Amino acid sequence: MRRWGIRKKVLVVTLVPTLLTTLMLGLFFTYSWVTNIESLLKDRGESLSRQLSAGAEYGLFTANRSLLSSLSNALLEEQDVRSITFFDSDHDRLLHTGPGSSDDIGREALTGEEPEQISTPDSTVFVTPVYLQDLMIESMLDPDSRRNVGSGKKPIGWVTVEMSHVRTEKETYKALLISLLLVLAGVLLSLAIALRLSRAFTDPVFELNEAVARLKEGKLDTRVYTGAGPEFEQLESGLNAMAGELSKAQAEMQQNIDQATEDLRETLETIEIQNIELDLARKEALEASRIKSEFLANMSHEIRTPLNGIIGFTELLLKSPLPRQQRDHLSTIRKSSEILLTIINDILDFSKIEAGKLILDRIPFQLRDIVEEVMVMLAPAAHSKNLDLVPLVYNDVPDNIMGDPLRVKQVITNLVNNAIKFTQTGEVVLRASLEEEDKESNRITLRLSITDSGVGLSRAQQHSLFNAFSQADASTARQYGGTGLGLAISKRLVEEMGGKIGLDSELGKGSTFWFTLTSELSSTGEAIAPKDALRGERVIYLEQQKTTGLAVEHMLREWGMTVDRVSAPGAMQEQIEEAQKEQSGYAVAILGITRHLLNSSQYCSLVRTLELERDCRTLLLTPTLETHDTPLSGLASGHLTKPVCRDSLYDELLLLVHGINSGQGQLPPLSAKKEAASQSANVPRVLAVDDNDANLKLVLTLLHDCRIEAEGASSGFEALSKARQKPFDLVFMDLQMPGMDGVETTERLRGLDSNSHRTRIIALTAHALAEEQDRLTRQGFDGYLAKPISNSQLIDIIYDYTGYSCNAGADNGYLPVPEIRDTRQGLRPSTRRQQPDCVSIAESIQLAAGKADLAEELFSMLVEQIRTDVDRVAQLWVNGEREELLECVHKLHGATRYCGVPELRGAADQLETALKCASPDTEYQKDQLIVAMERLQAWSEQTDWQQLFRHQTRKATAD
């Protein structure tokens, strides 16, 4: 109804009440008329019936039909009387006058003593009983008797008068017709009035609408005059005034348009000139962009070329037998080279991002390994500022996920490096946790946050922090260095990987940079073997740096170890002594050392006491050291650099607790596929072409290590000369060379191919642009290898293109990767119980009849003897030479009888007895003897025992 027009609303308002009123009046009139007609018919029937019953008393009493007939004929002349019937007292019909029959009147209707009515569809029958009263003459004299003459008597008969409904129905139809005509007349009159009234409203409105429509069409000379009343006159005047204003405004607008058109014509001429200038500027910009890309490619090549040699030869050195210290130095060189390579990649990445050519890999990787690599790589920079660098990877983080590990590592490196750069004291903590997991789609969202205790950032500095070449303030670049590209690249990389990046910071209170990483779980990643070998072992841990302690303790407890934390060296020593007294000592004592505690006499004394007196293995966790020749390093059984890597800590504890090396010294066996291929494929002939001597030497060295027949060429001309002399199966071709570059050399080499032999050519280049690989494929290269080259990449390329597996050159399918542990020979597990002192100086002098010189000489002879007996006892046991072993132990036992060595004496006595009795625990007693000899040997090497003998002599003389 809200959307109805004015005309419809006016019609409804005027017609509905009128129609309802007319209809109600018509219904009331019809009902009243019909009711009156029916009531009149009833009254006349009752009246005629009473009159007839009074006149028919005698006729019924005497059964005079002629009299009754005259009465009925006279009554039939009355209007609406259809028939008359007389019944006697026996209910028999005496006389019927008129059409029809009264047989349909039942006897039950003639039994009543009161008048009754019987209605049928066509008529109404009035039944009246007739009593004998007026004929009783003797009764007439008595009025009371006259009134009661019929009282208590039966009727002498009945009179029925049938009244027809024909006239009544006619009157009813007449009343309905009149009512209908009146209602129709009222409706028509109301409709006429409503239409007239609605037109009085709608016609002016329609005229106004038409005027507005004409104005909308632009006919601004339109005016409207409705003459419909004062209200519409106001609308007319307003609309006419508006039309006048619009006409005036259009004239002004047209004038302005003409002026603007003239101005636009002049502007277009200016723009045309500017377009020509812009086109020239665009061409110059494209040329500058081309020069920039070429410059980046050339700079990439020039810097990557020496880096290739540095990284490659570092990896070669790492394969050779080296002490741990030198291996650490080489690892640092390699990691530093990788940092430089990362800087180059940052510049190239920013160029790719600007050009929209960044391509992300999607391969399985382990986030924990990437986090640890970044933290270890940046640890020297943090430790040089005495910062605590801590990685915290929570247990809910999956082991294998899909993504681009290089880009994830790049983002983490940028954020951690910035945190170290802007933090002077305190700590830098990296936390990795699971934020969301969708098991249906097999997708997860990880959150990585880097929290520092540095200078912090104001709100104004935070707004522009992720812009390229933007830093906190102008002094930042001068004080801390950097180009301001790191955060901009990180932001774009995170967004490309479907994540978000942000920060929470407060000036002077540090910052937290965070980003999310959405990835799929990898179903093809390498399964992580459970680390259960240390489950149930007890360790005691001393750490001053709270967050580092939390991270290390988290890893230890994850492996099922029991960890007891202490806060002071004295507390550690006391707790270890108490544990050994209770026969439940610790497997390892871990000491977290800060830089200022490296030369602490208290810590040196603690480590010496634990190693020598308590026979408890110690593991030092130190910051990055310039040299490992520190007092503490020489005393402890193990040493790791903070931040502690998960696998390194596990391997070190495995060695200290069980004496098990983690498997260094061999690689996993070859797969069946590669082993079969290596047996069937011949050793390929390989040619390496590079104008840089260092890179050429590196490639040749790597190939020779793989036992491949390889030759080198320093130019394209030399490569062609050697290729003409004999065919090669595989060629590694550098692209940028003076004279004849790699592309031209490849084209000429293709001319030497035959139908039976095609040389596979692999491009070696330092270019890192995305479209490089497609271009090289079109130029005839079979493959693409970017510098710096790793040994694993080279092995895979050779296998893919020749079918020869380089790993097959080693015996039994293993490649030796030796590592020298020159400072930790003879490690044995910690003693879990309290032991007696292995040497008693006083007892030695007493056994030598109080002669200190003799006691010292006897002890010296014993020490010299056990140096050979340790290995001899073990060898005799392995060879099964029990008689020679018994002789050796007996001789050693005899020597201990003249020296104060109760532990060694007891062990020798028990083994000698076991050998003689062929005891089943002979092997255990043998191990105990070896432990006692090693402990005595270690004590003699760490203690100035000659001075102890002399001191004991002076003390006895003084007494």
Secondary structure, 3 states (H helix, E strand, C coil): CCCCCHHHHHHHHHHHHHHHHHHHHHHHHHHHHHHHHHHHHHHHHHHHHHHHHHHCHHHHHHCCHHHHHHHHHHHHCCCCEEEEEEEECCCCEEEEECCCCCCCCCHHHHCCCCCEEEECCCEEEEEEEECCCCCCHHHHCCHHHHHCCCCCCCCCEEEEEEEECHHHHHHHHHHHHHHHHHHHHHHHHHHHHHHHHHHHHHHHHHHHHHHHHHHHCCCCCCCCCCCCCHHHHHHHHHHHHHHHHHHHHHHHHHHHHHHHHHHHHHHHHHHHHHHHHHHHHHHHHHHHHHHHHHHHHHHHHHHHHHHHHHHHHHHHHHHCCCEHHHHHHHHHHHHHHHHHHHHHHHHHHHHHHHHCCCCCCCEEECHHHHHHHHHHHHHHHHHCCCCEEEEEECCCCCCCEEECHHHHHHHHHHHHHHHHHCCCCCEEEEEEEEEEEECCCCEEEEEEEEEECCCCCCHHHHHCCCCCCCCCCHHHHHHHCCCCCHHHHHHHHHHHCCCCEEEEECCCCCEEEEEEEEEEECCCCCCCCCCCCCCCCEEEEECCCHHHHHHHHHHHHHCCCEEEEECCHHHHHHHHHHHHHCCCCCCEEEEECCHHHCCCHHHHHHHHHHHHHCCCEEEEEECCCCCCCCHHHHHCCEEEECCCCHHHHHHHHHHHHHCCCCCCCCCCCCCHHHHHHHHHCCCCEEEEECCCHHHHHHHHHHHHHCCCEEEEECCHHHHHHHHHHCCCCEEEEECCCCCCCHHHHHHHHHHCCCCCCCCEEEEEECCCCCCHHHHHHHCCCCEEEECCCCHHHHHHHHHHHHCCCHHHHCHHHCCCCCCECCCCCCCCCCCCCCCCCCCCHHHHHHHCCCCHHHHHHHHHHHHHHHHHHHHHHHHHHHHCCHHHHHHHHHHHHHHHCCCCCHHHHHHHHHHHHHHHHCCCCHHHHHHHHHHHHHHHHHHHHHCCHHHHHHHHHHHHHHC
